[in-house]
Amino acid sequence: MYKELFENYDTLIVTSLSNRFYFTGFESSFGAVVLTENGKYLFTDFRYAVAAKSVSNDCEVAITDAEHLYGDIAKLCSERRFSSIGYEDECVSVAEHRAMEKAFEEFELKPIGSVLTELRIVKTDDEISEIKAAQSIAESALNKALTAVKVGMTERELDAELTYQFLMHGADSLAFDNIVAFGENSADCHHTPGNRKLAKGDIILLDIGAVKNGYRSDMTRTFCLGDPGSRVNDLYLLVLSAQQYVLKHLKAGVTGKEADNMAREFFRANGYDKEFGHSLGHGVGIDIHELPVLALRNDLPLPENAVVTVEPGLYIEGFGGIRIEDMVVIKKDGIENLTNYGKTLII
């Protein structure tokens, strides 16, 4: 399994929650996974003993506690005659690193950087199926929640309705806190729902996602309650055209920077330069924000079967914002769009 991981290490210690889930299919607040060339071991505590043994059937489960975790792992490494241990330096605290140094003083402790995170970029067919399932839940929940939208409803009330519908339609949880923004609040990209009441002609920006079996979805739709007026309508059509342009040209081999620039230059050519202030998109999977990123800082080519968002937007402080976000699978000659929800502005 993953033999290429062991070219520079005898074993790897996985401590981050997301990577532990990736290798075991088991989620817990405490634990570590020890990866070897011939197998893997899940270390967790008494609280998860029964669940870990029933879920993680492809790895050995060892029960320990916070005080003895690294010591017990060191014993295993000694028994296996390992000399070098790789660890997730990007997500280990200073205190944890000190504990590792003490427990593994007989071994060569090596940082592994983003090796495991990069391993998760290319999704398997099973992972893509789980993401599709999460997206289907989100779309069904949104359809139902929109039937409750009315004048006088607050952002918090629609937030609560969305959360209820997610759970009723089979989500294990929300992929992230719902972004619900009315009117001028939609210019705040990551607005926290408040007591702003909905009025006729208001923009309604909804950024939502579901979790199903450990995998997440991500989608943004912008609506207007009734006649949006010419300015909102024109902005919406511009954002939609920018997204359609990117979706048409996106494929494996295009770099994250090139993808981002497609939308950025499209907006600039139409007179909007500073109103698109975030990157075009990001990877989605076990985490809501994963590699690769569709951003100016990413010069790497997008690989086939990466799952990414494409979410251009324009934001005008004091007026409002428009964002349209789809989640797609990168393919050799294009994309597979996992988002099947319509893009009609008026509700």
C-alpha positions as CSV (number, residue, x, y, z in Angstrom):
1,M,0.0,0.0,0.0
2,Y,1.3,3.4,-1.0
3,K,4.9,2.0,-1.3
4,E,6.1,5.3,-2.7
5,L,5.6,6.9,0.7
6,F,8.3,4.7,2.2
7,E,11.2,5.7,0.1
8,N,12.5,8.0,2.8
9,Y,10.9,6.7,5.9
10,D,10.4,3.3,7.6
11,T,7.1,4.4,8.9
12,L,4.7,7.4,9.0
13,I,2.8,8.7,12.0
14,V,-0.5,10.3,10.9
15,T,-2.0,12.6,13.5
16,S,-4.3,15.0,11.6
17,L,-8.0,14.2,11.8
18,S,-8.6,14.3,8.1
19,N,-5.6,12.2,7.1
20,R,-6.4,9.7,9.9
21,F,-9.9,9.4,8.4
22,Y,-8.5,9.0,4.9
23,F,-6.4,6.0,5.8
24,T,-8.9,4.3,8.1
25,G,-12.4,5.5,7.4
26,F,-12.7,6.2,11.1
27,E,-13.2,9.6,12.7
28,S,-12.2,10.4,16.3
29,S,-11.1,13.4,18.3
30,F,-8.0,11.5,19.6
31,G,-5.6,9.1,18.0
32,A,-2.8,8.4,15.5
33,V,-2.4,6.1,12.6
34,V,1.0,4.4,12.0
35,L,1.5,3.6,8.4
36,T,4.0,0.9,7.3
37,E,4.8,-0.6,4.0
38,N,2.9,-3.7,4.9
39,G,0.1,-2.5,7.0
40,K,-1.4,0.2,9.3
41,Y,-2.2,0.6,13.0
42,L,-4.8,2.8,14.5
43,F,-4.0,4.0,18.0
44,T,-7.0,5.5,19.9
45,D,-8.4,5.5,23.4
46,F,-11.1,3.6,25.4
47,R,-13.9,5.9,24.2
48,Y,-13.5,4.7,20.6
49,A,-12.5,1.1,21.2
50,V,-15.7,-0.6,20.1
51,A,-16.4,1.7,17.1
52,A,-12.8,1.6,15.9
53,K,-12.7,-2.1,15.8
54,S,-15.9,-2.3,13.9
55,V,-15.2,0.4,11.3
56,S,-11.4,0.1,10.7
57,N,-11.4,-3.5,9.6
58,D,-8.3,-3.1,7.4
59,C,-5.9,-2.1,10.2
60,E,-4.9,-3.2,13.6
61,V,-6.4,-1.3,16.5
62,A,-4.4,-0.5,19.6
63,I,-6.0,1.1,22.7
64,T,-3.9,3.7,24.5
65,D,-4.3,7.2,26.1
66,A,-2.9,10.7,25.6
67,E,-0.1,10.1,28.1
68,H,1.2,6.9,26.6
69,L,0.4,7.5,22.8
70,Y,3.8,8.2,21.5
71,G,5.5,5.8,23.9
72,D,3.3,3.0,22.7
73,I,4.0,3.9,19.1
74,A,7.7,3.9,19.9
75,K,7.4,0.4,21.3
76,L,5.8,-0.8,18.0
77,C,8.6,0.9,16.0
78,S,11.2,-0.8,18.1
79,E,9.6,-4.2,17.7
80,R,9.5,-3.7,13.9
81,R,13.1,-2.5,14.0
82,F,12.4,0.8,12.3
83,S,15.0,3.5,12.4
84,S,13.3,6.5,10.7
85,I,9.8,8.0,11.5
86,G,8.0,10.5,9.3
87,Y,5.6,12.9,11.0
88,E,3.1,15.6,9.9
89,D,5.1,18.7,10.7
90,E,2.5,21.0,9.1
91,C,-0.2,20.1,11.7
92,V,1.8,19.3,14.8
93,S,1.9,21.8,17.7
94,V,5.2,22.7,19.5
95,A,4.1,20.8,22.5
96,E,3.3,17.7,20.4
97,H,6.7,17.9,18.7
98,R,8.5,18.1,22.0
99,A,6.6,14.9,23.1
100,M,7.6,13.2,19.9
101,E,11.2,14.1,20.3
102,K,11.2,12.7,23.8
103,A,9.4,9.4,22.9
104,F,11.3,8.9,19.6
105,E,14.8,9.8,20.8
106,E,16.1,6.5,19.5
107,F,14.8,7.1,16.0
108,E,15.4,9.6,13.2
109,L,12.4,11.9,13.2
110,K,11.7,13.4,9.8
111,P,9.1,16.0,8.7
112,I,7.0,14.9,5.7
113,G,5.5,18.3,4.7
114,S,2.4,18.1,2.5
115,V,3.0,14.5,1.2
116,L,-0.2,13.1,2.6
117,T,-2.3,16.1,1.8
118,E,-1.1,16.0,-1.8
119,L,-1.9,12.3,-1.9
120,R,-5.5,13.2,-1.4
121,I,-5.7,15.5,-4.4
122,V,-6.7,12.8,-6.9
123,K,-10.0,11.2,-5.9
124,T,-10.9,7.6,-6.4
125,D,-14.2,6.6,-8.0
126,D,-15.6,5.8,-4.5
127,E,-14.6,9.2,-3.2
128,I,-16.3,11.0,-6.1
129,S,-19.4,8.9,-5.4
130,E,-19.5,10.0,-1.8
131,I,-19.0,13.7,-2.9
132,K,-21.9,13.3,-5.4
133,A,-24.1,11.9,-2.6
134,A,-23.3,14.9,-0.4
135,Q,-24.1,17.3,-3.3
136,S,-27.4,15.6,-4.1
137,I,-28.4,16.1,-0.4
138,A,-27.5,19.8,-0.6
139,E,-29.5,20.3,-3.7
140,S,-32.6,18.6,-2.4
141,A,-32.3,20.5,0.9
142,L,-32.0,23.8,-0.9
143,N,-35.1,23.1,-3.1
144,K,-37.2,22.4,0.0
145,A,-35.8,25.4,2.0
146,L,-36.5,27.9,-0.8
147,T,-40.3,27.1,-0.4
148,A,-40.1,28.7,3.0
149,V,-38.6,32.0,1.7
150,K,-40.8,35.0,2.3
151,V,-40.7,38.7,2.9
152,G,-39.8,39.5,6.5
153,M,-37.8,36.2,7.1
154,T,-34.4,36.8,8.7
155,E,-31.1,35.4,7.6
156,R,-31.0,33.3,10.8
157,E,-34.4,31.9,10.1
158,L,-33.4,30.8,6.6
159,D,-30.1,29.4,8.0
160,A,-32.1,27.3,10.5
161,E,-34.4,26.1,7.7
162,L,-31.5,25.0,5.6
163,T,-29.8,23.2,8.5
164,Y,-33.1,21.4,9.2
165,Q,-33.6,20.4,5.6
166,F,-30.0,19.1,5.3
167,L,-30.5,16.8,8.2
168,M,-33.9,15.7,7.1
169,H,-32.5,14.8,3.6
170,G,-29.8,12.6,5.0
171,A,-26.8,14.8,5.7
172,D,-24.5,13.6,8.5
173,S,-23.8,17.3,9.3
174,L,-23.1,20.6,7.5
175,A,-19.9,20.8,5.5
176,F,-19.4,24.3,7.0
177,D,-21.6,26.9,8.6
178,N,-24.2,28.1,6.1
179,I,-23.5,31.5,4.5
180,V,-26.9,33.2,4.2
181,A,-26.7,36.9,3.2
182,F,-29.5,39.2,2.2
183,G,-29.3,42.5,0.3
184,E,-26.1,44.5,1.0
185,N,-24.8,41.8,3.3
186,S,-24.1,39.6,0.2
187,A,-21.0,41.8,-0.4
188,D,-19.5,40.1,2.6
189,C,-18.1,36.9,1.1
190,H,-18.3,34.9,4.3
191,H,-21.2,36.7,6.0
192,T,-22.5,35.2,9.2
193,P,-26.3,35.1,9.2
194,G,-27.9,37.7,11.4
195,N,-31.3,39.5,11.9
196,R,-31.4,41.2,8.6
197,K,-35.0,40.8,7.2
198,L,-35.7,39.9,3.6
199,A,-37.5,42.5,1.5
200,K,-38.8,42.4,-2.1
201,G,-36.0,42.8,-4.6
202,D,-33.3,41.7,-2.2
203,I,-30.3,39.6,-3.2
204,I,-30.2,36.2,-1.5
205,L,-26.7,34.7,-1.5
206,L,-26.5,31.1,-0.2
207,D,-23.2,29.1,0.2
208,I,-24.0,25.7,1.5
209,G,-22.7,22.1,1.7
210,A,-23.4,18.7,3.2
211,V,-21.3,15.9,4.8
212,K,-22.1,12.3,3.9
213,N,-19.9,9.4,5.0
214,G,-17.0,11.8,5.7
215,Y,-17.0,13.6,2.4
216,R,-18.3,17.2,1.7
217,S,-20.0,19.2,-1.0
218,D,-19.9,22.9,-1.7
219,M,-22.3,25.1,-3.7
220,T,-23.2,28.7,-4.0
221,R,-26.4,30.1,-5.6
222,T,-27.5,33.7,-5.7
223,F,-31.2,34.5,-6.0
224,C,-33.4,37.6,-5.9
225,L,-36.8,37.8,-4.3
226,G,-38.8,39.3,-7.2
227,D,-37.6,41.9,-9.7
228,P,-33.8,42.3,-9.2
229,G,-33.5,45.5,-11.1
230,S,-31.2,46.0,-14.1
231,R,-27.9,46.5,-12.1
232,V,-28.3,43.2,-10.2
233,N,-29.4,41.4,-13.3
234,D,-26.4,42.7,-15.3
235,L,-24.0,41.7,-12.6
236,Y,-25.5,38.2,-12.3
237,L,-25.3,37.6,-16.0
238,L,-21.6,38.7,-16.0
239,V,-20.7,36.4,-13.2
240,L,-22.6,33.5,-14.9
241,S,-20.8,34.2,-18.2
242,A,-17.4,34.2,-16.4
243,Q,-18.2,30.9,-14.8
244,Q,-19.4,29.4,-18.1
245,Y,-16.2,30.6,-19.8
246,V,-14.0,28.9,-17.2
247,L,-16.1,25.6,-17.2
248,K,-15.7,25.5,-21.0
249,H,-11.9,25.7,-20.9
250,L,-11.1,23.9,-17.7
251,K,-9.3,20.5,-18.0
252,A,-6.4,18.5,-16.7
253,G,-3.1,20.2,-17.4
254,V,-4.4,23.7,-16.9
255,T,-2.7,25.3,-13.9
256,G,-4.5,26.7,-10.9
257,K,-3.1,30.1,-11.9
258,E,-4.3,29.8,-15.5
259,A,-7.8,28.8,-14.3
260,D,-8.0,31.7,-11.9
261,N,-6.8,34.1,-14.6
262,M,-9.6,33.0,-16.9
263,A,-12.2,34.5,-14.6
264,R,-10.1,37.4,-13.5
265,E,-9.3,38.6,-17.0
266,F,-12.9,38.1,-18.0
267,F,-14.1,40.5,-15.3
268,R,-11.3,42.9,-16.0
269,A,-12.3,43.0,-19.7
270,N,-15.8,43.9,-18.6
271,G,-14.8,46.8,-16.3
272,Y,-14.5,45.0,-13.0
273,D,-11.0,44.7,-11.6
274,K,-11.0,44.9,-7.8
275,E,-14.5,43.5,-7.2
276,F,-13.3,39.9,-7.5
277,G,-11.2,39.7,-4.4
278,H,-10.9,35.9,-3.7
279,S,-9.4,33.0,-5.6
280,L,-11.5,31.1,-8.2
281,G,-11.8,27.8,-6.3
282,H,-10.4,25.1,-4.2
283,G,-10.3,21.3,-3.8
284,V,-13.1,19.6,-1.9
285,G,-13.2,16.2,-0.3
286,I,-12.7,15.1,3.4
287,D,-12.1,18.8,4.1
288,I,-14.1,21.7,2.6
289,H,-10.8,23.4,1.5
290,E,-8.2,21.0,0.1
291,L,-5.6,21.1,-2.6
292,P,-5.4,22.0,-5.4
293,V,-6.3,25.6,-5.4
294,L,-7.5,27.6,-8.4
295,A,-5.5,30.6,-7.4
296,L,-2.7,32.9,-8.7
297,R,-0.2,31.3,-6.4
298,N,-0.7,27.8,-7.9
299,D,1.5,27.2,-10.9
300,L,1.0,23.4,-10.8
301,P,-1.2,21.7,-13.5
302,L,-4.5,20.3,-12.3
303,P,-4.5,16.5,-12.3
304,E,-7.3,14.3,-13.7
305,N,-9.9,13.4,-11.1
306,A,-9.2,16.3,-8.7
307,V,-12.5,17.7,-7.4
308,V,-12.6,21.5,-7.3
309,T,-15.0,24.4,-7.0
310,V,-15.4,27.1,-9.7
311,E,-16.8,30.1,-7.9
312,P,-16.3,33.5,-9.5
313,G,-18.0,36.4,-7.8
314,L,-18.3,40.2,-7.8
315,Y,-18.8,42.2,-4.5
316,I,-19.7,45.8,-4.2
317,E,-19.7,47.2,-0.6
318,G,-23.0,48.8,0.4
319,F,-24.8,47.3,-2.6
320,G,-24.3,43.5,-2.6
321,G,-22.5,40.6,-4.1
322,I,-23.1,37.8,-6.7
323,R,-21.4,34.4,-6.5
324,I,-22.1,31.2,-8.4
325,E,-20.3,28.1,-7.4
326,D,-20.2,24.7,-9.0
327,M,-18.2,21.6,-7.9
328,V,-16.5,19.7,-10.8
329,V,-14.2,16.8,-11.4
330,I,-11.2,17.6,-13.6
331,K,-11.1,15.3,-16.6
332,K,-8.5,14.8,-19.4
333,D,-10.6,16.8,-22.0
334,G,-12.8,18.9,-19.8
335,I,-14.8,18.6,-16.6
336,E,-17.7,16.6,-15.1
337,N,-20.0,18.9,-13.3
338,L,-21.2,17.4,-10.0
339,T,-23.6,20.4,-9.5
340,N,-27.0,19.9,-11.1
341,Y,-28.8,22.8,-9.5
342,G,-30.2,25.5,-11.8
343,K,-28.9,29.0,-12.1
344,T,-32.1,31.0,-12.2
345,L,-31.8,34.4,-10.5
346,I,-35.5,35.2,-9.6
347,I,-37.5,33.3,-7.1
